[in-house]
C-alpha cells in the first residue's frame, strides 16, 4: 500500500478520533439525521427511482460529452459578457484570483462555503497575499471569530456547540449580556455593515447549465444572496464535472440534491446567473469570473470505471451512512473529500501511492452505494482502486514479506495443524485488524483432522 509513515499517520489520527466522544456523538447524530431523511424520500416522491434514473442518465451524458458541454457553456456565457478562466490545478486558480484582485486594487473579499473553495484553500492563500477574507456562511463565520476548526465535511452546523459559540462570538464582538436572538441580529448587522465596504466575493457553484450558459448557486442561509447583491466583482469557482446539459433537467437535479441533503423538496434559495449586470445600479455584479477547475479530474476521466464518481452531486449521503467515517471522521483522510468519495477520488487527485490506503479502510458494506442518489457503485470503485494498487505494486517491502510468509503458512498443512498457529498469527498480524477488534483464532481441530476423522482415513 502506501508508505509506512502515511499509514501510521492515518491510524494514529483514526485512533485519536475514536477516543473523542463529542465528535463521535456528532457523527452518530449525522447518521441519525440522514436515516430520518432517507426514510422520508419515498413519501416525498411516488416515482423516486424514476427521478434518480433520469438524473443519472442526464449526468452520464454530461460526463461522456464533457468537453462539448463545457465549451458550449463557455461560448454562451462569454457572449453575454461573462468571463471564463481555465485552471489546470489549485495553484493556477489561486494565482488567477490573486492577480485579478490586485489589478483592481481590492484588498478585502467575502467568501461562502464550498467544497471547491476548500480545494483552493482560499481563506489561507488570500491573507498570505495581503487580502483579507470575511466568511459569510454561519458556521464559517463562527470559526473565523472563535478561531476553531470544523469537524464536519457536509453538515458543519451539526457539530457546532451553540452555547459555547454564542459566548465566544459575544465576547469577540462586544455583545455581552445579549440573548441568542439579539446575538444573531448583531451578527446580521455586522455582516451587512461589512458587506457595504466589500466590493468582491467568491463562491462555489453547484451546477453549470450548458444550453443557457447559466450558473446555479444553491443556499439555505441567504449569505450567497448577500454576496451577489453587494459585490461588484464575483468569482465563481466550479469543477469541470459540475456541468448539466439542459435547463430542463435542473429541477430534477435540485430536487434530488435537496432531498438527499436536508429532506426538503427543493433548496430554500436557488440563483441562476446567466450574465453580469449591464446597469449601473443592480443586485447582480457587474463582473463575473467563472473559474473552471480541473485539479486532476481529467485524470479520473481516463479510467473508465472510476469516471462514474464524477456523477457525484456532493449531497453527503454516503459519508453519513459510512461506518468507517462515523468512527474516524475527516482528519485521517487529510483531504477536502472524506468518507467513501474521498477513498475513490483522493488517490487520483493526490499522490496515488500515498493515499490508496484509504481504499483499504473500507468494510465494503455497500451502504454508500445503496443510498447514493446518482446510482454510483462506490464500493465497486473502491475495490477497483485496490486492484489498481496491486497493479502498481503500491505496497511496502514489509507487506510483501508478510504476504509470502502467510501464503507459505496457509499452504503448509503441517503448519496449519500446529498448536502454535494462533500464537504465530496473533503476534505477526494482529496489528492489521487494530486494537478495537478481536483477532480470530483458527479453529481446532483443523480441517484435515476433521476430514480424517469423518472419513476414517489413516494419516500417512
Helices and strands as residue ranges (DSSP letters): H 4-18, H 21-44, H 48-64, H 66-79, E 83-87, H 90-103, E 108-111, H 115-120, H 122-128, E 132-135, H 138-146, G 156-159, H 162-172, H 180-195, E 200-204, E 207-209, E 214-219, H 223-230, E 233-239, G 240-242, E 243-244, G 247-249, H 250-261, E 269-273, E 287-293, H 297-301, G 306-311, H 317-321, H 323-328, G 331-333, H 339-349, H 352-355, H 357-360, H 367-371, H 378-391, H 397-411, H 413-417, H 421-429, G 430-432, H 447-454
